[in-house]
Amino acid sequence: MNLIQETRPDDALVASFCQGDNEAFEELVLRYKNPLYQYILSLVKEESTAEDLFQEVFISFFKHAKSYQAQGKFKAWLFLTARNKVLNHWRDHKQMTSLDQTDDDGNAFLQEILPDQEPTALEELSFREFESSVARAIDQLPPRQREMIYLRQFMSFQEIAETVGRPLGTVLADCHRAVKKIRQILGSQTAHEELL
């Protein structure tokens, strides 16, 4: 029995699903369950709405899979569909928020630095506090910048540009601004805590 399972490319799974392989559909859902749901949740901020929109994305794929043109861009197509579902939800519920809002700030890219050894309990607590601070800082970003930070966890800059329909340079600038803004927010939080 072979315990190592080969991962089939997305386009191969789509093709298999179009030929009646329901397991291929299930594999795609499982592959994108966490990143796509987290992306939607980061935009709508409500679990039940995020769950509904996640299901709508895959229902849409289920209905229109045969019209998908395999070009190795399934992930970008899926995230674009999710983004459109969120925008439709906001429009339908009069919560229209522009994902194109930005401020004039810039920034660098977040990198997670992990120690080579197991963290101590104090280090773990410190890391969780920092992680929580970063999450709160990301929540304070304008929607367009928040979207860039989230998408960057799962996509290349080029894939993001294709997904949101903006030039690569604009995506790079948006990401830079978002990271700079996060640093400013974290710096303000640290200064405030030191005063206390």
Secondary structure, 3 states (H helix, E strand, C coil): CCCCCCCCCHHHHHHHHHCCCHHHHHHHHHHHHHHHHHHHHHHHCCHHHHHHHHHHHHHHHHHHHHHCCCCCCHHHHHHHHHHHHHHHHHHHCCCCCCCCCCCCCCCCCCCCCCCCCCCCHHHHHHHHHHHHHHHHHHHCCCHHHHHHHHHHCCCCHHHHHHHHCCCHHHHHHHHHHHHHHHHHHHHHHHHHHHHC
